[in-house]
């Protein structure tokens, strides 16, 4: 082989080698190229749920409800807007509802505190496609007449009143050896359907046992409530059992007994539980209290609304909506441990 041929051959080998290296690099680069990232999942819709109640910041019972609703909203990634009037007012409640409907939220949770006042706007909201869930107070009318909400979370207030009266009278007899001479019912929100039903249940039980009973408007102002109860006891000194329908009545009633030195002479029993009421039970001033679990009344309807909005889940039976009972549970001295954790963690039970 000539020198030229040898050089040409060597050059050809070098060129082929370089081409091979380049091709190998290119092929390897193609084979080793990372797969494109997966397409991002579509953004999950963030639902806006309005929670409207007759209870404003002045009523301590609603603090655990608000907390429960907020915790549920955070859990499912929903925006929960809580609305309540500064003072109890059916008109203010209706105005808040009208404002919420105008915002066209994904769902509305509301206390049916007055079915007469709320019937028309709620039916209008339903016609707009806004699902409605009732909480704390439901529409007591027949299936044909009631507002067609999808579910209710809370207790039966008429039943709660009866259970409270039966338990309080029984414990009173155990402590004193005789039934109460007179019962006064302190109602802090006159016209509130749920409270009126509680008072009705109490009245029926007392009258069936031949015990005089009277309903007294004590207002939502604790200072006024104390003075009203004080005046009533002065005019009716045989009154030895005060039944209240919530903390706004229970707190001033217990304070009255302490200030007037009436412990062991006049007793209190109430609907709803908080730390002050638990202390009253421990100290023997409060005979018993009805738990309806306010945190659950805040938490559960938000979850049910989310399940309906996101997955279409609903559990009606015929035309009867989902009805989740959170009470009534009678809390006595020997059952305090049942609700202590709930009161400590949420503020009420």
C-alpha angles and dihedrals in degrees: 000000000000122000090249092050091047091051091047090050092049091047090050091051091051092049092048090049092050091048089049092051092049093047091047091051092048093047091045091048090053093046094045096045108120118247114258113264115264116265110268115260114253112268112267113243114250108218123216113217122185116211109196123182140165088238118094134184092283093069110074092201091075097058093084090045092055090046092051092050091049093049091050091048091052091047095056098030095247128141108238116197112195119202129182133155120255089237130017108279130147090205091054089049091053091047091053090050092050090051091050093049089053089057089056097220124189092250141355127217113194144166110242090219092155116017091189093058096038100042099087100042093044093050088049090052091050090051087054089057098256110140114226128210123188122218137183094354123041135193104268096196125110122284091260094052105036126102107266099239118159100236148351131220118191143056134299101257096201089054090045091055092050093046091049094050094046093049095043094049091047093050091044089056091048091052100042105023093237139063122265115280093215136001126206121195114211109208114188099186112040112202094027102133094216095049092046089053091051090051090049092053091049093047094051093051093047094047091048088058093045095249117144110241134181135183116228128193104227097169126223093277109098093205092053091043091057092051093046092051091045091053092047093052090049090055093040106036092169090069107115104159126056116191116194129190100219145347092288087068100029097056097054091041091056091045090052092054090050095046095045096044092241099140109137091016102065124028134195133212125177151178114253133030134237134152094275091051091048089053089050090055091048091050093049096244094105114054096197143326136217116238118209096165105238095194089061090049088057098041106041102053090052089053092047091049090051093048089052095046098043102034107012091244116162132150109207121154105217104309093335111107128227107284117194115186116214094174177256100231118159112228115201131168092276092050100049091107089063092069105021094097092047092050091047095048101037107019098246148032 
